[in-house]
Amino acid sequence: MVEATEKLTKKSEDPSRWYLDLIRMAKLADYGPVRGTFAIRPYGFAIWERIQCDLDGRFKATGHQNAYFPLLIPESYLKKEAEHVEGFDPELAWVTIGGREELEEPLAIRPTSESIICDFYRNWVQSYRDLPILINQWCNVLRWEKVTRPFLRTAEFLWQEGHTVHATAEEAREEALKMLNIYRDCFYEAMALPVLTGIKSPSERFAGAVETYTCEGLMGDGRALQAATSHDLGQNFARAFDITFLDERQERVYPYQTSWGLSTRTIGGLILVHGDDRGLKIPPKLAPVEAVIVPIWRGKNKAEVRKEAEALYSELKGSGFRVEVDLDEEHSPGWKFNEHELRGVPVRVELGPKDIEKGQVVLVRRDTGEKEFVGRRGMPESLRALLAEIQENMLHQATEFRNANTRRAETYQKFKEIIEEKRGFVIIPWDGTEETEARIKEETKATIRFLPFEREEGKDPVSGRMGRTAVFARAY
Amino acid sequence: MVEATEKLTKKSEDPSRWYLDLIRMAKLADYGPVRGTFAIRPYGFAIWERIQCDLDGRFKATGHQNAYFPLLIPESYLKKEAEHVEGFDPELAWVTIGGREELEEPLAIRPTSESIICDFYRNWVQSYRDLPILINQWCNVLRWEKVTRPFLRTAEFLWQEGHTVHATAEEAREEALKMLNIYRDCFYEAMALPVLTGIKSPSERFAGAVETYTCEGLMGDGRALQAATSHDLGQNFARAFDITFLDERQERVYPYQTSWGLSTRTIGGLILVHGDDRGLKIPPKLAPVEAVIVPIWRGKNKAEVRKEAEALYSELKGSGFRVEVDLDEEHSPGWKFNEHELRGVPVRVELGPKDIEKGQVVLVRRDTGEKEFVGRRGMPESLRALLAEIQENMLHQATEFRNANTRRAETYQKFKEIIEEKRGFVIIPWDGTEETEARIKEETKATIRFLPFEREEGKDPVSGRMGRTAVFARAY
């Protein structure tokens, strides 16, 4: 339990401290002994389990299967794809001793698994009949990050990584886009995160990819968060790892691959988008606890209220809700209200002697704070409807915020002002050069989050050259 | 697809080769580049997912929650509990370089997580109100094994490890036994593995535990497999890691802990117990595919049979079965029968033009090979009943085998004969000394698998001293 005396830092006053305090007070995660490592505590992990369940269902419904590949990757494997090793080398952790002996070849803990999975695929892919291969794995990965923050950037994190192999370039591209859309659907429908999707600029592309597609979310402080990516790998890895197959004309050719991932980072996104000064707001579909019943009793009617609260709890549980009843006797109802608001429970159900008399309960929404009296009898239906409404409203609110914070800038001066004063997504044409991209980053700390799928031409306000519209933001 | 020409080695002729061939041919796992590491392929992983689902439900129903703890453990943490580090030190893999720099302290990849979890628990446990802590994690662990075999003994493996904290010794003991029984129930009910349960001798106890309880299975070749263990840790780890709490009398005391685990090793157990010369036999509850429909067509009636097979597939899928229809046109029905028997699919559904005419289908059981004609109309019910019968029969067969291979030996000579000629579980009184245990192991390669919970006294046939009945076997 959070001590009654501790108060959450205000989000508006100190968003960084608010974020860390909230994670600690809501018991989402805790710091490990190795820098950048964290334990995900049961309440935080339950959110992750619900994200996993939602996504895994979407993967399986589209023909993907889960598998598991080794944690340790020999150095020589990582070196096979030149861009790939260059991208990940600075972040690797190396195992050099095993079973009390120095190893002949250092082994990296996977920062991502393309290089080891390709080694298996070389054997598994022989004929066009073996294709497509549609495999995903849920696992831990490790990247030796310099600056870390729980969920958002951690040395070790949990994720899923899909790795597919296809006979044609077109199929691989379609797969990469299909998975991007599955992520987007999950963000909208389960997480109430209205991400925008698009194409990464070459400098932000995944190391070794032909094209990287991204889901970008806008956080409450106006900074962007890369929430999931899907990569069209072309034949780069197939060539580097010598994966070939006999096509229908009996010719040996290289296949095309994709990879795509979403990590525990999204929990950070959930906190930053939905949280407020009172604490977390968890979208009902991901909430470990959808509703908490808080009985309001005084000495003489305690037994009766308690009995009614327990009966309601059993009924709701029986109806399939994830529900808790807070029968703690040491704390006041007010203290409990704060506590469950901090934890982001979508609905509080209050039940006192008067409510029992009137055959009603009080439903209090976490998203708006609104109170509503509903009949005790129609309770499961009322709660179900309210949870759906909250889910919808949270997406609506976040979408309004995102729209209000997506701006076009006519001049570079204006661009700089918006980034400095308001943040958010800022749209300008970009001439497509690394120089301009680097200059903007240096001068404003804003990076290209993505190029919209719908191409739009215009004059780059920085260089004056013609270019394609890009969406910039300062990012996590 | 397995090549038509390859034939599975006979289990009776060369059980070791049979085991490895079967894993390869049924695409359960494949060797990784680092010795002792493996990929679990989709068909093997789907079995693991079903085991996870069953166990996780049992854990949650008894109040346990999932969490996630860091992969990397600083050397100094592992050294805190003396027996623990002594037990695991020879098997550790060490990270010594991170982010291109030599680390100040080497970090072990977790071989098990007691030492890192205790570090978190030191902060999370402050008052008796924080207890019990009932946490489980699903993760990968690594032990640098010298001799490895897919699933049975691998350097990296997947498992769950539960870690609980309790106020009293009695509660911790009860928890350790409760989890042992949960494992046993899962083995019996889901895996059709009739394990025996008991107490480990001190020499086979988990490093750092007060008592280790075990589930021991008997494999088809008469060797035992330790299938899951549950440890009463007493206060050993609490003292080593300085975990204390204020009890109800406001005194600071050490809590009591447990830990318990089950791994992908159980997939090896499933193969060894149920598999036969034709291939795998997967218990219906764990089978990725419960039934496969094989249409039997000739040229002229192909379209009709195909249509009927697809309709049956849709109907069964709609009724919630995990079902496949094999519409491949390159292979004969006979080839397909072999293939699906190799994969251990519990029921084959044959459907030919005559069956369609008669309004029937043919169900062929993988466990007994028996054929049965059933009406096409009552199909979902017939299949459901047959799957339940197969599940029950597989447990029955394995139990008969176990019973037939559990023997008492009156003399040490007789004990040696049984171990040498018949293997299986052999029961004799043991005087409780490490000397006798070591002598038996040296002379017969048999180890004490467990001491039955029901104590039975007798004269140790090796030393002639009085002792307690113990169950021996050669083990994996």
Interface residues (C-beta under 8 A of the other chain):
Chain A: M1 D30 G32 P33 V34 T37 F38 A39 I40 R41 P42 F45 A46 W48 E49 Q65 N66 A67 Y68 F69 P70 L71 L72 I73 P74 Y77 D89 P90 E91 L92 A93 W94 V95 T96 I97 G98 G99 R100 P106 L107 I109 I116 D119 F120 N123 W124 R129 I135 C139 N140 L142 W144 K146 E156 L158
Chain B: M1 D30 G32 P33 V34 T37 F38 A39 I40 R41 P42 G44 F45 A46 W48 E49 Q65 N66 A67 Y68 F69 P70 L71 L72 I73 P74 Y77 D89 P90 E91 L92 A93 W94 V95 T96 I97 G98 G99 R100 P106 L107 I109 I116 D119 F120 N123 W124 R129 I135 C139 N140 L142 W144 K146 E156 L158
